[in-house]
Amino acid sequence: MNKLALSTLLLCAWFVSPLHAQDTDVEETAGADAAAKAAVCAACHGADGKALQPNYPNLAGQHPSYLAKQLMNYRDGERVNALMSGQAAALTDEDIAALADYYGSMSKIEGAASEENLELGESIYRGGITSAGVPSCIGCHGPAGLGNPAAVYPILSGQMAAYTADQLRYFRSGERANDPNEMMRSISHRLTDVEIEAVSNYIAGLHPTGAGADAN
């Protein structure tokens, strides 16, 4: 009986080992394909997912669910940008999933905020603006700006301040309209340019280990 058991284990090991190696090869190939597809993205978003221009977003460490949604929206015309719409036009669902996972697996970018309007920005992010009916950003994006991948709410912390401010203005004007239930359009419509700049600046320096960020 012991010899039979040993033979069975050896036979299973013989079958399982090649299968495991095959799975590893598939994962490595998928990773290599994603890296190759991301090469063109590096011109704007950097090889490490850190934007090369302040009006471009950092992608590193962003929730894959959010990245995938944005790429699909660009491809399908629900979000329009002269550059990104063209780049996304030929992407398959598989391409999008691979790129989203590729950037999502990178270490998140940590930024810094200016002292100029930091107090106003923190007040808006954490408490909203009651008189204008603006809710706090914490409700969806969390005290440390880490968002909610299940709800497809993006990580905001460490994002380029200029990019965040641009997006809030695009939501306010309706130029960007791919927010569920018009949530961001409704909020940004009640924000002034000064308030947009302030909260965007605060977000740039917000991260779990940074000043002003809650640990929880």
Beta strands, then each sheet from edge to edge (+ up, - down):
end
